Amino acid sequence: MENLGLFKILLLFCLFVSGRIVSVSCLNSDGLTLLSLRNYLDKVPPELTSTWKTNASEATPCNWFGIICDDSKKVTSLNFTGSGVSGRLGPEIGQLKSLEILDLSSNNFSGIIPSSLGNCSSLVYIDLSENRFSGKIPDTLGSLKSLADLYLYSNFLIGELPRSLFRIPALNYLHVEHNNLTGLIPQNVGEAKELLDLRLFDNQFSGTIPESIGNCSKLEILYLHKNKLVGSLPASLNLLENLTDLFVANNSLRGTVQFGSTKCRNLVTLDLSYNQFEGGVPPELGNCSSLDALVIVKSNLSGKIPSSLGMLKNLTILNLSENRLSGSIPAELGNCSSLNLLKLNDNQLEGGIPSALGKLRKLESLELFENRFSGEIPIEIWKIQSLTQLLVYRNNLTGKLPKEITELKNLKIVTLFNNSFYGVIPPGLGLNSNLEIIDLIGNNLTGEVPPNLCHGKMLTVFNLGSNRLHGKIPTSVSQCKTLSRFILRENNLSGVLPEFSKNQDLSFLDLNSNNFEGPIPRTLGSCRNLTTINLSRNKLTGNIPRELENLQNLSHLNLGFNLLNGTVPSKFSNWKELTTLVLSGNRFSGVVPPDRHS
């Protein structure tokens, strides 16, 4: 009986084993290949675990997670995009001869891209982007004659870009940005006649931009920024009449900018910033009638702004800041009727601001700071209702602030400091807008502090120092809970300092060199994030409030040259965070810590 029982067990075991063998042997070759690839994966989603396995009732993997087959049950698509997969891509991938789409994007794959991928001769689409692939791009990918889309961006790939890629006759999209690729851009880039979109940015490519790029006659997007490219812009770029976007910023390009032929009429965005060009802005850019954004920042440009830019009716962004441009702003820029941003700061521009800019009814930001402009801001500009930012500080501008400034409902940032504006600040300023930054330091403004600047409850920077203002600080200002910087230094202000509301944002308070009197407000101790307090050179009296000991972040405290008395809180002398402490010029008793400066 015991032998009979043993026989039954052996029989069942053999049937089980044979059943397993049958189930494996029924799975087609593509299924077996996928199971081999599964062995290289460390982490997979539950959907993959539950479907990628042998099953006696299925002879194909066509119902597996991420798999699509054709009518002959061959795998044509392997798609794991954003599935949380980690591991490596095994060399067996090259056995999937019918594979047309391989999408492993946005996972955590690592290791090299197997050269056997070049054996998948049917591939049309490869996306391995946003992973951790390393090593070189296999030269064998150049043998994929049907490949149209190749996305390898945001990995850790190194080495040179294979020349073979540009011999793929069907290639439309090549994205290898955000890697560590080096070497030259292949000189045969012009062989890719069907190329529509080439993105090589944020790598370490060196050398020049190949002249043959002009042979990519269908090219629409060319991103070469954030590399180490040298030389000049190839003249052949002017041949690309389908080009819509050209980015070559953050390189070391030199020479004159020779760009803007009659074939640039489809160009929408041009960014040549952060290079070392010679000469000026090419007047021919006026031919690029579809241009939406022209950005050439800090590229050593000199000369005048060409009046031909006024022909760009679709231009919304013009940014020529941080160059060496001289002369005046051409009045023709007032014809750029779509302009939202005009940014010409940090140049050597001079003369008056043209009133024609008042025609820019869509202008939101006018940034002309750090130039040599003189005269008054034309009243036409103060009437641009779309204006949100007016930044004209550090010029030689003068004139009064007109009442029209109070009617700009979208105005948020006004920085006019270090000019020669005079007269009274319109008291209604802030009533009709949600001001965030007001900085008028270093002018000749008179009158009282406007009471409504924080009316919109969004004001963070309130800087009116170094003027000739008089009167008291309005209570509405000290109760403004959004302030982070509050500066009224070097005016003729007087009266008692108002109480401050509890403000977790206020970090900088400077009221020095006025005629304030009375005690230091105890409520300053509730502004726990204050790092700087300067109340020096006033007529303040009384003791230092012990509430100031609550200011654990305070690093600069200057109470010098007032009429303060009493004892100095002992905590101040031991406060390590306090790098600047000035108490001299008062009437303190007891132990007074010596002044110390950072």
C-alpha positions in Angstrom: 0.0 0.0 0.0 2.9 2.3 0.8 4.3 1.7 -2.7 1.0 2.5 -4.3 0.8 5.8 -2.4 4.3 6.7 -3.5 3.4 5.9 -7.1 0.4 8.2 -7.0 2.6 11.0 -5.7 5.2 10.5 -8.5 2.5 10.4 -11.1 1.0 13.7 -9.9 4.4 15.3 -9.9 5.2 14.2 -13.4 1.8 15.5 -14.7 2.5 18.9 -13.0 6.0 19.1 -14.5 4.7 18.1 -18.0 1.9 20.7 -17.7 4.4 23.4 -16.9 6.6 22.4 -19.8 3.6 22.4 -22.1 2.5 25.9 -20.9 6.0 27.3 -21.5 6.4 25.7 -24.9 3.1 27.1 -26.0 4.2 30.7 -25.5 5.5 32.2 -28.7 9.0 33.5 -29.1 8.1 37.2 -28.4 6.5 36.1 -25.1 9.6 34.1 -24.2 11.7 37.2 -25.0 9.5 39.4 -22.7 9.9 36.9 -19.9 13.7 37.1 -20.4 13.5 41.0 -20.2 11.4 40.6 -17.0 14.4 39.1 -15.3 16.3 42.4 -15.6 13.5 44.4 -13.7 13.8 45.1 -10.0 10.5 46.8 -9.4 7.3 46.5 -11.5 3.7 47.5 -11.0 1.1 44.9 -9.9 -0.4 44.9 -13.3 2.8 43.6 -14.8 3.3 41.0 -12.1 -0.2 39.6 -12.6 0.0 39.3 -16.4 3.6 38.7 -17.4 3.7 35.0 -16.6 3.2 31.7 -18.3 -0.4 30.6 -18.7 -1.5 27.3 -20.3 -4.5 29.1 -21.8 -2.5 31.8 -23.5 0.1 31.2 -26.3 0.9 34.9 -26.8 1.7 37.9 -24.6 -0.8 40.1 -26.3 -3.0 40.6 -23.2 0.0 41.4 -21.0 0.4 44.8 -19.3 2.0 47.4 -21.7 1.9 45.1 -24.7 0.2 45.5 -28.1 0.4 42.9 -30.9 -0.4 42.8 -34.6 -2.7 40.4 -36.3 0.1 37.7 -36.4 0.4 38.0 -32.6 3.8 39.6 -32.8 4.6 42.3 -30.3 4.5 45.8 -31.9 4.4 48.0 -28.8 6.0 47.9 -25.4 4.8 50.8 -23.3 5.7 51.2 -19.6 5.5 55.0 -19.5 5.2 56.4 -16.0 4.7 52.9 -14.5 7.2 53.0 -11.7 9.5 50.4 -13.2 13.1 50.1 -12.2 15.9 47.9 -13.4 17.7 47.5 -16.7 16.8 47.0 -20.3 18.1 43.6 -21.3 19.9 42.9 -24.6 17.1 40.4 -25.5 15.1 43.5 -26.6 16.8 43.1 -30.0 14.9 39.9 -30.6 11.6 41.7 -30.9 11.8 42.1 -34.7 8.2 43.4 -35.1 8.5 46.1 -32.4 7.4 49.5 -33.7 7.0 51.4 -30.4 9.2 51.3 -27.4 8.2 53.7 -24.6 9.9 53.3 -21.2 9.7 57.0 -20.4 9.4 58.4 -16.9 10.6 55.4 -15.0 13.7 54.5 -13.1 15.6 52.4 -15.6 19.4 52.4 -15.3 22.4 50.8 -17.0 23.3 51.2 -20.6 21.1 51.2 -23.7 21.8 47.9 -25.2 23.3 48.0 -28.7 21.1 45.1 -29.7 18.2 47.7 -29.8 19.5 48.4 -33.3 18.3 45.0 -34.4 14.6 45.9 -33.9 14.4 46.9 -37.5 10.7 47.8 -37.4 11.1 50.5 -34.7 9.4 53.8 -35.5 9.2 55.3 -32.0 11.7 55.1 -29.1 11.2 57.0 -25.9 13.6 56.3 -23.1 13.4 59.8 -21.6 13.4 60.7 -17.9 15.2 57.6 -16.6 18.7 56.9 -15.3 20.2 55.4 -18.4 24.0 55.8 -18.6 26.8 55.1 -21.0 26.9 56.0 -24.6 24.2 56.2 -27.2 24.6 53.1 -29.3 25.9 53.7 -32.8 23.7 50.8 -33.9 20.5 52.9 -33.6 21.6 54.4 -36.9 20.5 51.2 -38.6 16.9 51.7 -37.7 15.8 53.0 -41.1 12.1 53.4 -40.1 12.8 55.4 -36.9 11.0 58.7 -36.8 11.0 59.7 -33.1 14.0 59.2 -30.8 13.6 60.6 -27.2 16.6 60.1 -24.9 16.4 63.3 -22.8 16.8 63.6 -19.1 19.2 60.6 -18.5 22.9 60.3 -17.6 24.2 59.6 -21.1 27.8 60.4 -21.9 30.1 60.4 -25.0 29.5 61.8 -28.4 26.4 61.9 -30.5 26.7 59.2 -33.1 26.9 60.4 -36.7 24.8 57.4 -37.7 21.7 59.0 -36.2 21.7 61.7 -38.9 21.7 59.0 -41.6 18.3 57.7 -40.5 16.2 58.7 -43.5 12.8 59.0 -41.6 14.1 60.8 -38.5 11.7 63.6 -37.5 12.4 64.2 -33.8 15.7 63.8 -31.9 15.7 64.9 -28.3 18.8 64.2 -26.2 18.7 67.2 -23.9 19.5 67.1 -20.2 22.4 64.6 -20.4 26.2 64.7 -20.2 26.9 64.4 -23.9 30.2 65.8 -25.1 32.2 66.3 -28.3 31.2 68.0 -31.5 27.8 68.2 -33.1 28.3 65.9 -36.0 29.1 67.7 -39.2 26.7 65.4 -41.2 23.7 66.8 -39.3 22.5 68.1 -42.7 21.9 64.6 -43.9 18.8 64.4 -41.8 16.5 65.8 -44.5 13.3 65.0 -42.7 14.3 66.4 -39.3 11.7 68.6 -37.8 12.8 69.0 -34.2 16.4 68.8 -32.9 17.0 69.4 -29.2 20.6 69.1 -27.9 20.4 71.6 -25.1 21.8 71.2 -21.6 24.7 69.0 -22.5 28.4 69.8 -22.9 28.7 69.9 -26.7 31.7 71.9 -27.9 33.0 73.2 -31.2 31.0 75.1 -33.8 27.4 74.7 -35.1 27.8 72.8 -38.4 27.2 74.8 -41.5 25.3 71.8 -42.9 22.5 72.5 -40.5 21.1 74.7 -43.3 20.4 71.5 -45.3 17.7 70.4 -42.8 15.2 72.2 -44.8 12.2 71.0 -42.8 13.6 71.9 -39.4 11.2 73.8 -37.2 12.7 73.6 -33.7 16.4 73.9 -32.9 17.5 74.0 -29.3 21.3 74.2 -28.7 21.3 76.3 -25.5 23.3 75.5 -22.4 26.3 73.9 -24.1 29.9 75.0 -24.8 29.6 75.9 -28.4 32.0 78.4 -30.0 32.4 80.2 -33.3 29.7 82.2 -34.9 26.1 81.6 -35.9 26.3 79.8 -39.3 24.9 81.9 -42.1 23.1 78.8 -43.4 20.5 79.2 -40.5 19.0 81.8 -42.8 18.0 79.1 -45.2 15.6 77.4 -42.8 12.3 78.9 -43.8 10.3 76.5 -41.7 12.2 77.4 -38.5 9.9 78.5 -35.7 12.1 78.3 -32.6 15.9 78.9 -32.3 17.6 78.8 -28.9 21.4 79.1 -28.7 21.7 80.9 -25.3 24.3 80.1 -22.7 27.2 79.2 -25.0 30.4 81.0 -26.0 29.4 82.1 -29.5 31.2 85.1 -31.0 31.2 87.1 -34.2 28.4 89.3 -35.6 24.9 88.1 -35.5 24.0 87.6 -39.2 20.4 86.4 -39.0 17.1 87.6 -40.3 16.7 86.9 -44.0 13.4 87.1 -45.8 13.0 83.4 -45.1 12.6 83.9 -41.4 8.9 84.7 -41.6 7.8 81.6 -39.6 10.2 82.3 -36.8 8.3 82.7 -33.5 11.0 82.6 -30.8 14.7 83.6 -31.0 16.9 83.5 -27.9 20.6 84.3 -28.4 21.3 85.3 -24.8 24.5 84.8 -22.7 27.0 84.7 -25.5 29.9 86.9 -26.6 28.8 88.4 -29.9 30.3 91.4 -31.6 28.3 94.3 -33.2 24.7 95.1 -32.8 21.2 93.8 -33.1 20.7 92.9 -36.8 18.2 95.2 -38.5 17.2 92.2 -40.7 15.2 90.7 -37.8 12.5 93.1 -38.8 11.8 90.6 -41.6 10.8 87.9 -39.1 7.1 89.0 -39.1 5.8 86.1 -37.0 8.3 86.7 -34.2 6.7 86.5 -30.8 9.8 86.6 -28.5 13.1 88.2 -29.2 15.5 87.7 -26.4 19.2 88.6 -26.5 20.4 89.1 -22.9 24.0 89.8 -21.8 25.5 89.0 -25.2 27.9 92.0 -25.5 25.8 93.7 -28.2 26.6 97.3 -28.9 25.3 100.1 -31.2 21.7 101.3 -31.5 18.4 99.5 -31.3 17.3 99.1 -35.0 14.1 101.0 -35.8 13.1 98.0 -38.1 12.1 96.1 -35.0 9.0 98.3 -35.1 7.8 96.2 -38.0 7.2 93.2 -35.6 3.5 93.5 -35.0 3.3 90.0 -33.3 6.1 90.6 -30.9 5.0 90.1 -27.3 8.5 90.0 -25.6 11.5 92.2 -26.5 14.4 91.6 -24.1 17.7 93.2 -25.0 18.9 93.7 -21.4 22.4 93.6 -20.0 24.2 94.6 -23.2 26.1 97.7 -24.3 23.4 99.2 -26.4 23.6 103.0 -26.8 21.5 105.8 -28.3 17.8 106.3 -27.7 14.8 104.0 -27.9 13.5 104.2 -31.4 9.9 105.6 -31.4 9.1 102.9 -34.0 8.9 100.4 -31.1 5.5 102.0 -30.3 4.3 100.1 -33.4 4.8 96.7 -31.8 1.2 96.6 -30.9 1.3 93.1 -29.3 4.1 93.9 -26.9 3.7 92.7 -23.3 7.2 93.0 -22.1 9.8 95.6 -23.0 13.0 94.9 -21.2 16.0 97.2 -22.1 17.6 97.5 -18.6 21.4 97.5 -17.9 22.5 99.2 -21.1 23.9 102.6 -22.0 20.7 104.0 -23.5 20.1 107.7 -23.1 17.7 110.5 -24.1 14.1 110.7 -23.3 11.6 107.8 -23.1 9.6 108.2 -26.3 5.9 109.1 -25.9 5.2 106.6 -28.7 5.5 103.8 -26.3 2.2 105.0 -24.9 0.6 103.3 -28.0 1.5 99.9 -26.5 -1.9 99.2 -25.1 -1.0 95.6 -24.2 2.2 96.4 -22.4 2.4 94.9 -18.9 6.1 95.3 -17.9 8.3 98.3 -18.8 11.8 97.7 -17.6 14.3 100.5 -18.4 16.4 100.5 -15.2 20.1 101.2 -15.0 20.5 103.3 -18.1 21.1 107.0 -18.7 17.5 108.1 -19.6 16.6 111.7 -18.7 13.6 113.9 -18.8 10.1 113.0 -17.6 8.2 109.8 -18.2 5.7 110.8 -20.9 2.1 111.1 -19.6 1.1 108.6 -22.4 2.9 105.8 -20.5 1.2 106.6 -17.2 -2.1 105.9 -19.1 -1.3 102.4 -20.2 -4.0 100.5 -18.3 -2.5 97.1 -18.8 0.7 98.1 -17.0 1.6 95.9 -14.0 5.3 96.7 -13.6 7.2 100.0 -14.1 10.9 99.6 -13.4 13.0 102.7 -14.3 15.3 103.0 -11.3 18.9 104.3 -11.5 18.5 106.7 -14.4 18.4 110.5 -14.6 14.6 110.8 -14.8 12.8 113.7 -13.3 9.3 115.2 -13.0 6.3 114.7 -10.8 4.3 111.5 -10.3 1.0 112.3 -12.0 -2.5 111.4 -10.7 -2.8 109.0 -13.6 -0.6 106.6 -11.7 -3.5 106.1 -9.2 -5.8 104.9 -12.0 -3.6 102.0 -13.1 -5.7 99.1 -11.7 -3.3 96.4 -12.7 -0.2 98.1 -11.2 1.8 95.9 -8.8 5.4 96.9 -8.9 6.8 100.5 -9.1 10.5 101.0 -8.7 11.7 104.5 -9.4 14.6 104.7 -7.0 17.7 106.7 -7.5 16.3 109.3 -9.9 15.3 112.9 -9.5 11.5 112.7 -9.2 10.0 115.5 -7.1 6.7 116.7 -5.7 4.0 114.9 -3.7 3.3 111.3 -4.1 -0.4 111.1 -5.1 -2.3 110.2 -1.9 -4.7 108.0 -3.9 -1.9 105.7 -4.9 -2.9 102.1 -4.0 -6.6 102.7 -3.8 -7.3 101.2 -7.2 -4.6 98.6 -7.4 -3.0 95.7 -5.5 0.5 97.1 -5.1 3.2 94.6 -4.1 6.4 96.6 -4.3 6.8 100.4 -4.1 10.4 101.6 -4.1 10.9 105.4 -4.5 14.2 105.7 -2.5 16.7 108.4 -3.4 14.5 111.0 -5.1 13.3 114.5 -4.1 9.8 113.6 -3.2 7.9 115.8 -0.7 4.6 115.8 1.2 3.3 113.1 3.4 3.5 109.3 3.3 0.5 108.2 1.2 -2.0 106.3 3.5 -3.4 103.8 0.9 -0.3 102.0 -0.4 -1.3 98.8 1.5 -5.0 99.1 0.6 -4.9 96.0 -1.5 -3.3 94.0 1.4 -0.5 92.6 -0.9 2.3 95.1 -0.3 5.6 93.4 0.6 8.2 96.2 -0.1 7.6 99.7 1.1 10.7 101.8 0.4 10.4 105.6 0.5 13.7 106.4 2.1 16.1 109.2 1.2 13.5 111.7 0.2 12.1 114.9 1.8 8.8 113.5 3.2 7.3 115.0 6.4 4.5 114.2 8.7 3.7 111.0 10.6 3.7 107.3 9.5 0.1 106.4 8.7 -1.3 103.8 11.0 -2.6 101.9 7.9 1.1 101.3 7.0 2.3 99.9 10.3 -0.8 97.7 10.4 0.1 96.2 7.0 0.5 92.5 7.7 2.1 91.6 4.3 5.2 93.8 4.6 8.6 92.2 4.5 10.7 95.4 4.0 9.8 98.8 5.4 12.2 101.7 4.7 11.6 105.4 5.5 15.1 106.4 6.4 16.6 109.8 5.8 13.4 111.9 5.6 11.9 114.7 7.7 9.2 112.4 9.3 8.2 113.1 12.9 5.7 112.1 15.6 5.4 108.9 17.7 6.1 105.6 16.0 2.8 103.7 15.5 2.2 100.3 17.0 2.9 97.4 14.6 0.5 94.5 14.1 1.7 91.0 14.4 3.6 90.3 11.2 5.3 87.1 10.4 6.7 88.5 7.1 8.4 91.7 8.2 12.2 91.1 8.2 13.7 94.6 7.6 12.8 97.9 9.3 14.8 101.0 8.7 13.5 104.4 10.0 16.9 106.0 10.7 17.7 109.7 10.4 14.2 111.3 10.9 12.6 113.2 13.8 10.6 110.4 15.5 10.0 110.7 19.2 8.4 108.8 22.0 9.0 105.1 22.9 10.1 102.2 20.7 6.8 100.3 20.1 6.6 97.2 22.2 4.6 95.5 19.4 7.8 95.2 17.3 8.5 92.2 19.5 5.6 90.4 17.8 7.3 90.6 14.4 9.2 87.4 15.0 11.1 87.3 11.7 12.8 90.7 11.9 16.5 90.4 11.1 17.3 94.2 10.9 16.0 97.1 12.9 17.6 100.6 12.4 15.9 103.3 14.4 19.1 105.4 14.9 19.4 109.2 14.7 15.9 110.1 15.9 14.6 111.5 19.2 13.3 108.3 20.7 12.9 108.1 24.5 12.3 105.6 27.1 13.6 102.1 27.7 14.4 99.4 25.2 11.3 97.2 25.3 12.1 93.7 26.7 9.7 92.4 24.0 12.6 92.8 21.5 14.2 89.8 23.2 11.6 87.7 21.4 13.3 88.5 18.1 15.4 85.4 17.8 16.3 86.1 14.2 17.6 89.6 14.8 21.1 90.1 13.4 21.3 93.9 13.1 20.0 96.3 15.8 21.0 100.0 15.6 19.4 102.3 18.2 22.3 104.8 18.3 22.0 108.5 18.8 18.5 108.8 20.3 17.4 109.8 23.8 16.9 106.3 25.1 17.6 105.6 28.8 17.3 102.8 31.4 19.2 99.6 31.4 20.1 97.5 28.3 18.5 94.0 28.4 21.3 91.6 29.3 20.3 89.2 26.5 21.6 91.6 23.8 25.2 91.3 25.0 25.1 87.5 24.8 23.1 87.2 21.6 25.3 85.4 19.1 23.0 86.0 16.2 23.3 89.7 16.7 26.3 90.6 14.5 25.6 94.4 14.5 24.7 96.2 17.8 24.8 100.0 18.1 23.6 101.6 21.3 26.0 104.6 21.6 24.8 108.2 21.7 22.0 107.5 24.2 21.5 107.9 28.0 21.6 104.3 29.2 22.6 103.4 32.7 24.4 100.4 34.0 26.4 98.1 31.8 26.2 99.1 28.1 27.6 96.6 25.6 30.1 98.2 23.2 29.1 98.7 19.7 29.9 95.9 17.4 29.7 95.7 13.6 29.6 92.7 11.3 
